[in-house]
Amino acid sequence: MIVRGGPERTTVCLENIVWRALKEVAAEQGKTHHQLVMEIDRARTSNRSAAIRVYLIEYYRAALERARAALSG
């Protein structure tokens, strides 16, 4: 994927499963995957690919916590 962040363009290489997860999360949030990548990019402290992976792991961990809380509550 080519990402535009102002005047520069860059590519992001991710595994297919990560792309699918990114697109699913973006759709759930009512965004395009490009919009979500740009949000992640603005907040990142590591390289872009790692930041996307960390974001997705944190997203799914939070979803798991909510599901556990709903089951126990």
MOPAC internal coordinates of N, CA, C and O (Angstrom, degrees):
PM7 1SCF
backbone

  N    0.0000 0     0.00 0     0.00 0    0    0    0
  C    1.4524 1     0.00 0     0.00 0    1    0    0
  C    1.5190 1   109.00 1     0.00 0    2    1    0
  O    1.2310 1   120.70 1   -41.14 1    3    2    1
  N    1.2927 1   116.26 1   138.86 1    3    2    1
  C    1.4621 1   121.13 1   175.05 1    5    3    2
  C    1.5159 1   107.67 1   -97.23 1    6    5    3
  O    1.2310 1   120.96 1   -49.01 1    7    6    5
  N    1.3190 1   115.77 1   130.99 1    7    6    5
  C    1.4643 1   121.89 1  -177.76 1    9    7    6
  C    1.5122 1   108.45 1  -114.07 1   10    9    7
  O    1.2310 1   120.68 1   -47.98 1   11   10    9
  N    1.3076 1   116.31 1   132.02 1   11   10    9
  C    1.4658 1   121.21 1   174.32 1   13   11   10
  C    1.5146 1   108.37 1  -104.55 1   14   13   11
  O    1.2310 1   120.87 1   -52.98 1   15   14   13
  N    1.2940 1   115.94 1   127.02 1   15   14   13
  C    1.4557 1   121.07 1   175.90 1   17   15   14
  C    1.5079 1   107.83 1  -132.70 1   18   17   15
  O    1.2310 1   120.48 1  -103.50 1   19   18   17
  N    1.3122 1   116.68 1    76.50 1   19   18   17
  C    1.4526 1   119.95 1  -173.26 1   21   19   18
  C    1.5190 1   108.18 1    88.64 1   22   21   19
  O    1.2310 1   119.91 1    40.87 1   23   22   21
  N    1.3169 1   117.78 1  -139.13 1   23   22   21
  C    1.4629 1   119.75 1  -175.58 1   25   23   22
  C    1.5315 1   113.75 1   -78.20 1   26   25   23
  O    1.2310 1   119.97 1   162.63 1   27   26   25
  N    1.3316 1   117.66 1   -17.37 1   27   26   25
  C    1.4573 1   119.52 1  -176.20 1   29   27   26
  C    1.5235 1   111.41 1   -91.65 1   30   29   27
  O    1.2310 1   121.30 1   -22.78 1   31   30   29
  N    1.3170 1   115.12 1   157.22 1   31   30   29
  C    1.4577 1   122.75 1   173.84 1   33   31   30
  C    1.5129 1   106.84 1  -125.87 1   34   33   31
  O    1.2310 1   121.17 1   -33.37 1   35   34   33
  N    1.3123 1   115.37 1   146.63 1   35   34   33
  C    1.4571 1   119.69 1   177.80 1   37   35   34
  C    1.5166 1   108.57 1  -148.25 1   38   37   35
  O    1.2310 1   120.50 1   -16.81 1   39   38   37
  N    1.3034 1   116.64 1   163.19 1   39   38   37
  C    1.4535 1   120.35 1   177.73 1   41   39   38
  C    1.5198 1   109.76 1  -108.80 1   42   41   39
  O    1.2310 1   121.31 1   -23.90 1   43   42   41
  N    1.3121 1   115.09 1   156.10 1   43   42   41
  C    1.4517 1   121.66 1   177.16 1   45   43   42
  C    1.5163 1   106.94 1  -127.29 1   46   45   43
  O    1.2310 1   120.54 1   -53.95 1   47   46   45
  N    1.3159 1   116.57 1   126.05 1   47   46   45
  C    1.4607 1   121.29 1   177.79 1   49   47   46
  C    1.5262 1   108.69 1  -106.74 1   50   49   47
  O    1.2310 1   121.32 1   -61.61 1   51   50   49
  N    1.3392 1   115.07 1   118.39 1   51   50   49
  C    1.4539 1   121.32 1   179.40 1   53   51   50
  C    1.5216 1   109.36 1  -135.06 1   54   53   51
  O    1.2310 1   120.86 1   -24.38 1   55   54   53
  N    1.3000 1   115.96 1   155.62 1   55   54   53
  C    1.4566 1   121.47 1   176.26 1   57   55   54
  C    1.5334 1   109.07 1   -67.06 1   58   57   55
  O    1.2310 1   120.58 1   -25.93 1   59   58   57
  N    1.3296 1   116.49 1   154.07 1   59   58   57
  C    1.4649 1   120.58 1  -178.52 1   61   59   58
  C    1.5222 1   112.17 1   -55.95 1   62   61   59
  O    1.2310 1   120.02 1   138.82 1   63   62   61
  N    1.3203 1   117.56 1   -41.18 1   63   62   61
  C    1.4674 1   120.04 1  -179.24 1   65   63   62
  C    1.5269 1   111.35 1   -64.54 1   66   65   63
  O    1.2310 1   120.08 1   147.20 1   67   66   65
  N    1.3113 1   117.45 1   -32.80 1   67   66   65
  C    1.4671 1   121.22 1   178.16 1   69   67   66
  C    1.5274 1   109.53 1   -71.05 1   70   69   67
  O    1.2310 1   120.20 1   138.79 1   71   70   69
  N    1.3313 1   117.23 1   -41.21 1   71   70   69
  C    1.4671 1   120.33 1   176.32 1   73   71   70
  C    1.5199 1   110.72 1   -60.19 1   74   73   71
  O    1.2310 1   120.43 1   135.50 1   75   74   73
  N    1.3418 1   116.79 1   -44.50 1   75   74   73
  C    1.4667 1   120.32 1   179.80 1   77   75   74
  C    1.5293 1   110.37 1   -61.19 1   78   77   75
  O    1.2310 1   120.27 1   134.84 1   79   78   77
  N    1.3202 1   117.08 1   -45.16 1   79   78   77
  C    1.4633 1   120.89 1   179.40 1   81   79   78
  C    1.5283 1   110.58 1   -62.69 1   82   81   79
  O    1.2310 1   120.32 1   137.18 1   83   82   81
  N    1.3139 1   116.99 1   -42.82 1   83   82   81
  C    1.4615 1   121.38 1   179.76 1   85   83   82
  C    1.5255 1   110.35 1   -60.56 1   86   85   83
  O    1.2310 1   120.26 1   135.64 1   87   86   85
  N    1.3184 1   117.10 1   -44.36 1   87   86   85
  C    1.4642 1   121.04 1   179.79 1   89   87   86
  C    1.5212 1   111.17 1   -67.04 1   90   89   87
  O    1.2310 1   119.94 1   141.58 1   91   90   89
  N    1.3350 1   117.72 1   -38.42 1   91   90   89
  C    1.4675 1   121.37 1   177.76 1   93   91   90
  C    1.5234 1   111.21 1   -63.86 1   94   93   91
  O    1.2310 1   120.57 1   133.04 1   95   94   93
  N    1.3212 1   116.52 1   -46.96 1   95   94   93
  C    1.4669 1   120.83 1  -179.33 1   97   95   94
  C    1.5255 1   109.89 1   -64.27 1   98   97   95
  O    1.2310 1   120.14 1   136.54 1   99   98   97
  N    1.3118 1   117.34 1   -43.46 1   99   98   97
  C    1.4686 1   120.79 1   179.17 1  101   99   98
  C    1.5268 1   110.33 1   -60.31 1  102  101   99
  O    1.2310 1   120.29 1   134.11 1  103  102  101
  N    1.3264 1   117.06 1   -45.89 1  103  102  101
  C    1.4666 1   120.89 1   179.96 1  105  103  102
  C    1.5275 1   110.53 1   -62.16 1  106  105  103
  O    1.2310 1   120.41 1   138.49 1  107  106  105
  N    1.3168 1   116.82 1   -41.51 1  107  106  105
  C    1.4642 1   120.70 1   178.90 1  109  107  106
  C    1.5223 1   111.14 1   -61.33 1  110  109  107
  O    1.2310 1   120.68 1   147.35 1  111  110  109
  N    1.3269 1   116.31 1   -32.65 1  111  110  109
  C    1.4630 1   121.39 1  -179.84 1  113  111  110
  C    1.5330 1   112.35 1   -89.43 1  114  113  111
  O    1.2310 1   120.33 1  -178.71 1  115  114  113
  N    1.3390 1   116.97 1     1.29 1  115  114  113
  C    1.4662 1   120.46 1   179.75 1  117  115  114
  C    1.5132 1   113.41 1    73.37 1  118  117  115
  O    1.2310 1   120.85 1  -150.06 1  119  118  117
  N    1.3312 1   115.99 1    29.94 1  119  118  117
  C    1.4615 1   121.79 1  -178.26 1  121  119  118
  C    1.5176 1   109.71 1  -124.85 1  122  121  119
  O    1.2310 1   120.85 1   -15.39 1  123  122  121
  N    1.3126 1   115.99 1   164.61 1  123  122  121
  C    1.4594 1   119.77 1   168.96 1  125  123  122
  C    1.5191 1   107.74 1   -83.60 1  126  125  123
  O    1.2310 1   120.58 1   -18.40 1  127  126  125
  N    1.3259 1   116.49 1   161.60 1  127  126  125
  C    1.4647 1   117.87 1   177.71 1  129  127  126
  C    1.5256 1   110.39 1   -65.29 1  130  129  127
  O    1.2310 1   120.24 1   150.15 1  131  130  129
  N    1.3144 1   117.15 1   -29.85 1  131  130  129
  C    1.4679 1   119.62 1   177.06 1  133  131  130
  C    1.5340 1   110.46 1   -64.64 1  134  133  131
  O    1.2310 1   120.11 1   136.26 1  135  134  133
  N    1.3230 1   117.39 1   -43.74 1  135  134  133
  C    1.4674 1   120.32 1   178.50 1  137  135  134
  C    1.5232 1   110.96 1   -61.02 1  138  137  135
  O    1.2310 1   120.56 1   137.42 1  139  138  137
  N    1.3293 1   116.54 1   -42.58 1  139  138  137
  C    1.4581 1   119.79 1  -179.99 1  141  139  138
  C    1.5227 1   110.96 1   -65.32 1  142  141  139
  O    1.2310 1   120.10 1   138.39 1  143  142  141
  N    1.3158 1   117.41 1   -41.61 1  143  142  141
  C    1.4684 1   120.38 1   178.17 1  145  143  142
  C    1.5209 1   110.09 1   -61.38 1  146  145  143
  O    1.2310 1   119.95 1   139.85 1  147  146  145
  N    1.3183 1   117.70 1   -40.15 1  147  146  145
  C    1.4617 1   120.16 1   179.85 1  149  147  146
  C    1.5325 1   110.50 1   -65.45 1  150  149  147
  O    1.2310 1   119.60 1   141.83 1  151  150  149
  N    1.3340 1   118.38 1   -38.17 1  151  150  149
  C    1.4696 1   121.15 1   176.03 1  153  151  150
  C    1.5251 1   110.93 1   -63.39 1  154  153  151
  O    1.2310 1   121.17 1   133.32 1  155  154  153
  N    1.3151 1   115.37 1   -46.68 1  155  154  153
  C    1.4670 1   120.36 1   178.95 1  157  155  154
  C    1.5218 1   109.37 1   -61.35 1  158  157  155
  O    1.2310 1   120.50 1   138.29 1  159  158  157
  N    1.3109 1   116.64 1   -41.71 1  159  158  157
  C    1.4591 1   122.09 1  -177.74 1  161  159  158
  C    1.5252 1   111.50 1   -61.92 1  162  161  159
  O    1.2310 1   120.31 1   140.08 1  163  162  161
  N    1.3135 1   117.01 1   -39.92 1  163  162  161
  C    1.4759 1   120.46 1  -179.38 1  165  163  162
  C    1.5244 1   111.99 1   -64.65 1  166  165  163
  O    1.2310 1   120.14 1   149.75 1  167  166  165
  N    1.3289 1   117.33 1   -30.25 1  167  166  165
  C    1.4688 1   121.00 1  -175.90 1  169  167  166
  C    1.5257 1   113.56 1   -99.96 1  170  169  167
  O    1.2310 1   119.76 1   179.07 1  171  170  169
  N    1.3045 1   118.06 1    -0.93 1  171  170  169
  C    1.4671 1   119.74 1  -170.83 1  173  171  170
  C    1.5193 1   112.90 1   -74.08 1  174  173  171
  O    1.2310 1   122.10 1   -29.24 1  175  174  173
  N    1.3528 1   113.59 1   150.76 1  175  174  173
  C    1.4622 1   121.15 1   174.92 1  177  175  174
  C    1.5238 1   110.61 1  -122.61 1  178  177  175
  O    1.2310 1   120.74 1  -178.75 1  179  178  177
  N    1.3252 1   116.18 1     1.25 1  179  178  177
  C    1.4683 1   121.29 1   177.94 1  181  179  178
  C    1.5293 1   107.72 1  -129.40 1  182  181  179
  O    1.2310 1   120.41 1     8.90 1  183  182  181
  N    1.3287 1   116.82 1  -171.10 1  183  182  181
  C    1.4589 1   116.93 1   179.86 1  185  183  182
  C    1.5262 1   109.92 1   -66.86 1  186  185  183
  O    1.2310 1   120.94 1   -21.25 1  187  186  185
  N    1.3120 1   115.80 1   158.75 1  187  186  185
  C    1.4594 1   122.32 1  -172.24 1  189  187  186
  C    1.5260 1   112.83 1   -58.29 1  190  189  187
  O    1.2310 1   119.45 1   132.24 1  191  190  189
  N    1.3132 1   118.65 1   -47.76 1  191  190  189
  C    1.4647 1   121.57 1  -178.75 1  193  191  190
  C    1.5266 1   110.92 1   -60.53 1  194  193  191
  O    1.2310 1   120.47 1   135.31 1  195  194  193
  N    1.3216 1   116.70 1   -44.69 1  195  194  193
  C    1.4663 1   120.64 1   178.63 1  197  195  194
  C    1.5211 1   110.66 1   -64.40 1  198  197  195
  O    1.2310 1   120.04 1   139.58 1  199  198  197
  N    1.3166 1   117.53 1   -40.42 1  199  198  197
  C    1.4650 1   121.21 1  -179.69 1  201  199  198
  C    1.5262 1   110.71 1   -62.43 1  202  201  199
  O    1.2310 1   120.13 1   140.87 1  203  202  201
  N    1.3163 1   117.36 1   -39.13 1  203  202  201
  C    1.4660 1   121.13 1   178.30 1  205  203  202
  C    1.5229 1   109.81 1   -65.60 1  206  205  203
  O    1.2310 1   120.23 1   134.61 1  207  206  205
  N    1.3202 1   117.17 1   -45.39 1  207  206  205
  C    1.4673 1   120.55 1   179.47 1  209  207  206
  C    1.5333 1   110.92 1   -61.69 1  210  209  207
  O    1.2310 1   120.22 1   135.60 1  211  210  209
  N    1.3228 1   117.19 1   -44.40 1  211  210  209
  C    1.4665 1   121.21 1   179.96 1  213  211  210
  C    1.5256 1   109.69 1   -63.61 1  214  213  211
  O    1.2310 1   119.75 1   136.21 1  215  214  213
  N    1.3144 1   118.09 1   -43.79 1  215  214  213
  C    1.4594 1   121.72 1   178.60 1  217  215  214
  C    1.5258 1   110.29 1   -56.65 1  218  217  215
  O    1.2310 1   120.50 1   132.95 1  219  218  217
  N    1.3294 1   116.66 1   -47.05 1  219  218  217
  C    1.4607 1   120.69 1  -178.53 1  221  219  218
  C    1.5236 1   112.00 1   -65.54 1  222  221  219
  O    1.2310 1   120.37 1   138.80 1  223  222  221
  N    1.3185 1   116.89 1   -41.20 1  223  222  221
  C    1.4675 1   119.26 1   177.70 1  225  223  222
  C    1.5244 1   109.87 1   -62.30 1  226  225  223
  O    1.2310 1   119.98 1   134.67 1  227  226  225
  N    1.3223 1   117.65 1   -45.33 1  227  226  225
  C    1.4596 1   120.77 1   179.25 1  229  227  226
  C    1.5277 1   110.97 1   -63.48 1  230  229  227
  O    1.2310 1   120.20 1   141.45 1  231  230  229
  N    1.3201 1   117.21 1   -38.55 1  231  230  229
  C    1.4550 1   121.82 1   179.19 1  233  231  230
  C    1.5254 1   110.57 1   -61.80 1  234  233  231
  O    1.2310 1   120.64 1   130.35 1  235  234  233
  N    1.3280 1   116.39 1   -49.65 1  235  234  233
  C    1.4615 1   120.23 1  -178.22 1  237  235  234
  C    1.5331 1   112.08 1   -71.09 1  238  237  235
  O    1.2310 1   119.64 1   147.81 1  239  238  237
  N    1.3193 1   118.28 1   -32.19 1  239  238  237
  C    1.4690 1   120.50 1   175.23 1  241  239  238
  C    1.5303 1   110.31 1   -64.71 1  242  241  239
  O    1.2310 1   120.45 1   138.25 1  243  242  241
  N    1.3281 1   116.75 1   -41.75 1  243  242  241
  C    1.4648 1   120.56 1   177.78 1  245  243  242
  C    1.5283 1   110.47 1   -63.86 1  246  245  243
  O    1.2310 1   120.23 1   140.68 1  247  246  245
  N    1.3218 1   117.17 1   -39.32 1  247  246  245
  C    1.4674 1   120.94 1   177.72 1  249  247  246
  C    1.5277 1   110.11 1   -64.04 1  250  249  247
  O    1.2310 1   120.55 1   139.43 1  251  250  249
  N    1.3083 1   116.55 1   -40.57 1  251  250  249
  C    1.4628 1   120.76 1   178.17 1  253  251  250
  C    1.5316 1   110.55 1   -63.62 1  254  253  251
  O    1.2310 1   120.41 1   137.03 1  255  254  253
  N    1.3277 1   116.83 1   -42.97 1  255  254  253
  C    1.4708 1   120.83 1   177.53 1  257  255  254
  C    1.5322 1   111.09 1   -60.37 1  258  257  255
  O    1.2310 1   120.42 1   137.52 1  259  258  257
  N    1.3367 1   116.81 1   -42.48 1  259  258  257
  C    1.4628 1   119.95 1   178.60 1  261  259  258
  C    1.5235 1   110.93 1   -63.94 1  262  261  259
  O    1.2310 1   120.54 1   138.86 1  263  262  261
  N    1.3101 1   116.56 1   -41.14 1  263  262  261
  C    1.4679 1   120.42 1   179.64 1  265  263  262
  C    1.5321 1   110.37 1   -64.66 1  266  265  263
  O    1.2310 1   120.24 1   137.32 1  267  266  265
  N    1.3186 1   117.15 1   -42.68 1  267  266  265
  C    1.4709 1   120.79 1   177.73 1  269  267  266
  C    1.5238 1   110.92 1   -62.28 1  270  269  267
  O    1.2310 1   120.63 1   136.90 1  271  270  269
  N    1.3163 1   116.41 1   -43.10 1  271  270  269
  C    1.4592 1   120.55 1   179.81 1  273  271  270
  C    1.5259 1   110.89 1   -63.88 1  274  273  271
  O    1.2310 1   120.14 1   140.95 1  275  274  273
  N    1.3205 1   117.33 1   -39.05 1  275  274  273
  C    1.4635 1   121.16 1   179.41 1  277  275  274
  C    1.5207 1   110.63 1   -66.16 1  278  277  275
  O    1.2310 1   120.25 1   143.31 1  279  278  277
  N    1.3150 1   117.13 1   -36.69 1  279  278  277
  C    1.4638 1   120.64 1   179.73 1  281  279  278
  C    1.5193 1   112.45 1   -71.37 1  282  281  279
  O    1.2310 1   120.82 1   145.98 1  283  282  281
  N    1.3165 1   116.04 1   -34.02 1  283  282  281
  C    1.4589 1   119.32 1  -176.76 1  285  283  282
  C    1.5299 1   112.91 1   -90.98 1  286  285  283
  O    1.2310 1   120.62 1   166.59 1  287  286  285
  N    1.3290 1   116.42 1   -13.41 1  287  286  285
  C    1.4527 1   119.94 1  -173.95 1  289  287  286
  C    1.4620 1   113.34 1   -94.36 1  290  289  287
  O    1.2310 1   120.10 1   180.00 1  291  290  289

